Amino acid sequence: MNKTVLITGVSSGIGRETAVLLAGKGFRVFGTVRKETHGLDGIELVTLDVTDDASVKDAVREITAKAGPIGGLVNNAGYGVIGAVEETSVAEAREQFETNVFGVMRMVNAVLPGMREQGYGRIVNVSSVFGFLPAPYMGIYGASKHAIEGYTETLDHEVRDFGVRALLVEPDATRTNFESAGKATAQNIGAYAVQKARVLEAMQQILKNGTDPREVAIAIHKALTAASPRLRYPVGTGPKLSFMRRFVPAGMFAGSFRKQFRLDEPRPA
Ligand SMILES: NC(=O)c1ccc[n+]([C@@H]2O[C@H](COP(=O)([O-])OP(=O)(O)OC[C@H]3O[C@@H](n4cnc5c(N)ncnc54)[C@H](OP(=O)(O)O)[C@@H]3O)[C@@H](O)[C@H]2O)c1
């Protein structure tokens, strides 16, 4: 096992917790930031923006020159667009995918040659419960995480023969900067206003009582180190939601899901 790990987005939240946890467990941790960040002793910080090809290539080159091939990549960097799907412009959706999806692809393409060459690698992509359970008013974010789910599953099939695994960690609502870092759509359509306000209030409450980011870090550590890793590591209420989604009748599930987000009773079609 190669204990050199690269984590994107360690300035706060899940990335920061994961960096601290892995460093404490003897990993050599390279963590990426976009601006000056303090309070991360024992983590080697690298400047990187996942939306920028050159920045990704330069950072991976710098790390491999220092530490040799990377053993683990944790694609954590991400944010959410907030608004109804009809309110979201194509430009806002493209920007969302540029970070949450193409950012992951850039990182993977940059580290894979080294992983294939050494015959070992673990890629952990941070998805979300919204990656299998899309929520109202975060539709494009959910679509980006669904894309990551499909992408990772295919990637895992393709790289296993090289000793590389691609895995998913699926956090539920987690107490981080995620909400404050979210980007509201520029367009607000009056018809959605009342319902959107109610849903966002419900989401705020869910996030406030959310999972400790350390729990997500523990799941990421498991994915990086398990002898026979699972493809998916749901966290917090994730396992229960994933089970219910599969086995509770669709109409019943949708009803209770809508209630949780304080959506109106659906009108008969
Ligand atoms: N919190 C939740 O409820 C939750 C639930 C499920 C999944 N997730 C996922 O967990 C991951 C981490 O989010 P978090 O909750 O820990 O939120 P967070 O505290 O806002 O952290 C997000 C991190 O991503 C970085 N980042 C954003 N865009 C970037 C870019 N273009 N290039 C490089 N870094 C970038 C941020 O860096 P800056 O400081 O430079 O902005 C920050 O370090 C995300 O993928 C998110 O979708 C979160």
The ligand as an SDF file (V2000), in Angstrom:
LIG
                    3D

 48 52  0  0  0  0  0  0  0  0999 V2000
  -21.9670   19.0590    3.7330 N   0  0  0  0  0  0  0  0  0  0  0  0
  -22.8670   18.2550    3.2240 C   0  0  0  0  0  0  0  0  0  0  0  0
  -24.0240   18.1980    3.6910 O   0  0  0  0  0  0  0  0  0  0  0  0
  -22.5000   17.3280    2.0960 C   0  0  0  0  0  0  0  0  0  0  0  0
  -23.3370   16.2260    1.8570 C   0  0  0  0  0  0  0  0  0  0  0  0
  -23.0210   15.3600    0.8160 C   0  0  0  0  0  0  0  0  0  0  0  0
  -21.9010   15.5790    0.0540 C   0  0  0  0  0  0  0  0  0  0  0  0
  -21.0950   16.6500    0.3180 N   0  0  0  0  0  0  0  0  0  0  0  0
  -19.9190   16.8180   -0.5530 C   0  0  0  0  0  0  0  0  0  0  0  0
  -18.7670   16.8700    0.2700 O   0  0  0  0  0  0  0  0  0  0  0  0
  -17.7220   17.5660   -0.4200 C   0  0  0  0  0  0  0  0  0  0  0  0
  -17.0740   18.5550    0.5310 C   0  0  0  0  0  0  0  0  0  0  0  0
  -18.0110   19.5400    0.8930 O   0  0  0  0  0  0  0  0  0  0  0  0
  -18.1280   20.1410    2.3810 P   0  0  0  0  0  0  0  0  0  0  0  0
  -19.4700   19.7930    2.8720 O   0  0  0  0  0  0  0  0  0  0  0  0
  -16.9500   19.7780    3.1940 O   0  0  0  0  0  0  0  0  0  0  0  0
  -18.1860   21.7080    2.0340 O   0  0  0  0  0  0  0  0  0  0  0  0
  -17.1280   22.8990    2.2770 P   0  0  0  0  0  0  0  0  0  0  0  0
  -16.8270   23.0120    3.7250 O   0  0  0  0  0  0  0  0  0  0  0  0
  -17.7330   24.0620    1.5660 O   0  0  0  0  0  0  0  0  0  0  0  0
  -15.8100   22.4070    1.5160 O   0  0  0  0  0  0  0  0  0  0  0  0
  -15.7080   22.3900    0.1140 C   0  0  0  0  0  0  0  0  0  0  0  0
  -14.2540   22.3860   -0.2830 C   0  0  0  0  0  0  0  0  0  0  0  0
  -14.1650   22.3180   -1.7130 O   0  0  0  0  0  0  0  0  0  0  0  0
  -13.2550   23.3110   -2.1610 C   0  0  0  0  0  0  0  0  0  0  0  0
  -13.5410   23.7290   -3.5490 N   0  0  0  0  0  0  0  0  0  0  0  0
  -14.7030   24.1960   -4.0620 C   0  0  0  0  0  0  0  0  0  0  0  0
  -14.5440   24.4720   -5.3780 N   0  0  0  0  0  0  0  0  0  0  0  0
  -13.2510   24.1780   -5.6790 C   0  0  0  0  0  0  0  0  0  0  0  0
  -12.4700   24.2490   -6.8600 C   0  0  0  0  0  0  0  0  0  0  0  0
  -12.9680   24.7100   -8.0220 N   0  0  0  0  0  0  0  0  0  0  0  0
  -11.1770   23.8430   -6.8330 N   0  0  0  0  0  0  0  0  0  0  0  0
  -10.6370   23.3880   -5.6730 C   0  0  0  0  0  0  0  0  0  0  0  0
  -11.3100   23.3180   -4.5130 N   0  0  0  0  0  0  0  0  0  0  0  0
  -12.6060   23.7040   -4.5190 C   0  0  0  0  0  0  0  0  0  0  0  0
  -13.4490   24.4600   -1.1740 C   0  0  0  0  0  0  0  0  0  0  0  0
  -12.3160   25.3330   -1.2460 O   0  0  0  0  0  0  0  0  0  0  0  0
  -12.4310   26.9420   -1.0590 P   0  0  0  0  0  0  0  0  0  0  0  0
  -12.2720   27.1920    0.4080 O   0  0  0  0  0  0  0  0  0  0  0  0
  -11.3010   27.4650   -1.8670 O   0  0  0  0  0  0  0  0  0  0  0  0
  -13.7820   27.3560   -1.5840 O   0  0  0  0  0  0  0  0  0  0  0  0
  -13.5200   23.6770    0.1420 C   0  0  0  0  0  0  0  0  0  0  0  0
  -12.2370   23.3480    0.6010 O   0  0  0  0  0  0  0  0  0  0  0  0
  -18.3750   18.2090   -1.6490 C   0  0  0  0  0  0  0  0  0  0  0  0
  -18.0790   17.4310   -2.7990 O   0  0  0  0  0  0  0  0  0  0  0  0
  -19.8690   18.1210   -1.3390 C   0  0  0  0  0  0  0  0  0  0  0  0
  -20.6470   18.0520   -2.5060 O   0  0  0  0  0  0  0  0  0  0  0  0
  -21.3730   17.5190    1.3120 C   0  0  0  0  0  0  0  0  0  0  0  0
  1  2  1  0
  2  3  2  0
  2  4  1  0
  4  5  1  0
  4 48  2  0
  5  6  2  0
  6  7  1  0
  7  8  2  0
  8  9  1  0
  8 48  1  0
  9 10  1  0
  9 46  1  0
 10 11  1  0
 11 12  1  0
 11 44  1  0
 12 13  1  0
 13 14  1  0
 14 15  2  0
 14 16  1  0
 14 17  1  0
 17 18  1  0
 18 19  2  0
 18 20  1  0
 18 21  1  0
 21 22  1  0
 22 23  1  0
 23 24  1  0
 23 42  1  0
 24 25  1  0
 25 26  1  0
 25 36  1  0
 26 27  1  0
 26 35  1  0
 27 28  2  0
 28 29  1  0
 29 30  1  0
 29 35  2  0
 30 31  1  0
 30 32  2  0
 32 33  1  0
 33 34  2  0
 34 35  1  0
 36 37  1  0
 36 42  1  0
 37 38  1  0
 38 39  2  0
 38 40  1  0
 38 41  1  0
 42 43  1  0
 44 45  1  0
 44 46  1  0
 46 47  1  0
M  CHG  2   8   1  16  -1
M  END
$$$$
